Amino acid sequence: MATWEDGWLNGGKMPPYDFPRELLPEALDIADAWGRDGRFRCILEEWVPRARAAVELVYLLYNGFRLRGQSEKRQRPIPVLTQLMYTMPYPTDSEELRIRMRELFASAVQEWCRIREQFGEELEGAP
């Protein structure tokens, strides 16, 4: 497990990242747009009600998850933006950024479904 991954999952200090700073505002804009896009939310609506799916989508993109009662330790999936900042090779332009974010989102949703089956309502958003 990579140092950043261990730090994130265990609530530890995160190491610095080398993600291209010029792409970070665009990545945030993409995540914000996806958070409002029903096409992304509807994937989660097969598992949880619409209002809850909207919140879960934010956790998938930005915050991540933990088990109820655990204040520090987090659960997979690691949020899309966190993975993006630490997973190399980094995208070099807008097109690569969007492709990478879609790949990370697909992977995060798959993990979310698996972990949701395992923990059910005990899975909650991390602060």
C-alpha positions in Angstrom: 0.0 0.0 0.0 1.3 3.4 -0.9 2.2 5.9 1.8 -0.5 8.3 0.8 -3.1 5.5 0.7 -2.2 4.3 4.1 -2.3 7.9 5.4 -5.7 8.6 3.9 -7.3 5.3 5.1 -5.9 5.6 8.6 -6.5 9.3 9.1 -2.8 10.1 9.1 -0.8 12.8 7.6 -0.9 12.9 3.9 2.4 13.4 2.0 2.8 16.2 -0.5 1.6 15.5 -4.0 2.9 16.5 -7.4 -0.4 16.7 -9.3 -0.1 19.6 -11.8 -1.5 22.6 -9.9 -2.8 24.2 -13.1 -5.2 21.2 -13.5 -6.5 21.3 -10.0 -9.2 24.0 -10.6 -10.4 22.2 -13.6 -10.6 18.9 -11.7 -12.7 20.6 -9.0 -15.0 22.1 -11.7 -15.5 18.7 -13.2 -16.3 17.1 -9.8 -18.7 20.0 -9.0 -20.5 19.5 -12.4 -20.7 15.7 -11.9 -22.1 16.3 -8.4 -25.1 18.1 -10.0 -25.4 15.8 -12.9 -28.3 13.3 -12.6 -26.5 10.8 -14.9 -23.8 10.3 -12.2 -26.3 10.3 -9.3 -28.6 7.7 -11.0 -26.0 5.0 -10.7 -26.2 5.3 -7.0 -30.0 5.5 -7.0 -30.1 1.8 -7.6 -28.7 1.4 -4.1 -30.1 4.3 -2.1 -32.9 6.9 -2.4 -32.3 9.9 -4.6 -31.6 12.4 -1.8 -29.1 10.0 -0.2 -27.6 9.3 -3.6 -26.8 13.0 -4.1 -25.0 13.0 -0.7 -23.2 9.7 -1.4 -22.0 11.1 -4.8 -20.3 14.0 -2.9 -18.6 11.5 -0.6 -17.4 9.5 -3.7 -15.9 12.6 -5.3 -14.6 14.6 -2.3 -14.8 13.2 1.2 -14.8 9.4 1.3 -16.4 7.1 3.8 -16.0 5.6 7.2 -17.9 3.1 9.3 -20.3 4.6 11.8 -18.5 5.3 15.1 -15.0 5.4 13.6 -13.6 9.0 13.8 -10.2 8.5 12.2 -10.1 5.4 10.1 -11.7 5.6 6.6 -13.0 2.9 4.3 -12.6 2.4 0.6 -13.4 3.8 -1.9 -10.9 6.6 -1.7 -12.5 9.7 -3.2 -11.9 10.4 -6.8 -10.1 13.8 -6.2 -7.8 12.2 -3.6 -6.9 9.4 -6.0 -6.4 11.8 -8.8 -3.9 13.9 -6.8 -1.7 10.9 -5.9 -2.1 8.4 -8.8 0.7 8.6 -11.4 1.2 9.2 -14.2 -0.6 12.5 -13.8 -2.8 13.8 -16.7 -1.1 16.4 -18.8 -4.1 18.2 -20.3 -7.9 18.6 -20.0 -8.7 15.6 -22.1 -6.5 13.3 -20.1 -7.9 14.8 -16.9 -11.5 14.1 -17.8 -10.6 10.5 -19.0 -8.7 9.8 -15.7 -11.5 11.2 -13.6 -14.0 9.0 -15.3 -11.8 5.9 -14.8 -11.4 6.7 -11.1 -15.1 7.4 -10.7 -16.0 4.1 -12.3 -13.6 2.3 -10.0 -14.9 4.2 -6.9 -18.5 3.3 -7.7 -17.6 -0.3 -8.1 -15.8 -0.3 -4.7 -18.7 1.6 -3.2 -21.2 -1.0 -4.3 -19.1 -3.8 -2.9 -18.5 -2.1 0.4 -22.1 -1.0 0.7 -23.1 -4.7 0.4 -20.7 -5.6 3.1 -21.5 -2.8 5.6 -24.9 -1.4 4.6 -26.1 1.5 6.7 -23.0 1.4 8.8 -21.1 3.1 5.9 -21.3 6.8 6.3 -19.6 9.8 4.8 -16.3 11.0 6.3 -16.1 14.6 7.5 
